Amino acid sequence: MQPIIIEGYKGCMPLDLTHVEPKYHKIMIDQHNEDIREYKKYQDNLPSRLRYENTNERITKALNLEQQIQTQINNAKRLDQIEKDNRYLEERNLYLEKKCGVVDNKG
């Protein structure tokens, strides 16, 4: 059975009609849309600092930004470590070549 999901709005969760008899779909969708309209009115009456977009959405955006920055930092550290490892292997191979005349490409 294909899922039937009606999108929510910010603080209103989506409506899942997957396992609901089709004869009730219209009633439930109408109620869902009414709930969203009431939610929007409620949000409009709240002070700006308490609205969804200034609380949950702001925090979610900040967390996402922090994760992106942390990923960039981790990637930079990985690249730096790879460069250090490659330099070490090159120096080791040069040393072995000078000392023993042997080059080990395996590391």
ABEGO torsion letter per residue (X at the ends): XBBBBBBBBGABBBBBAAABBAAAAAAAAAAAAAAAAAAAAAAAABBAAABAAABAAAAAAAAAAAAAAAAAAAAAAAAAAAAAAAAAAAAAAAAAAAAAGBBBAAX
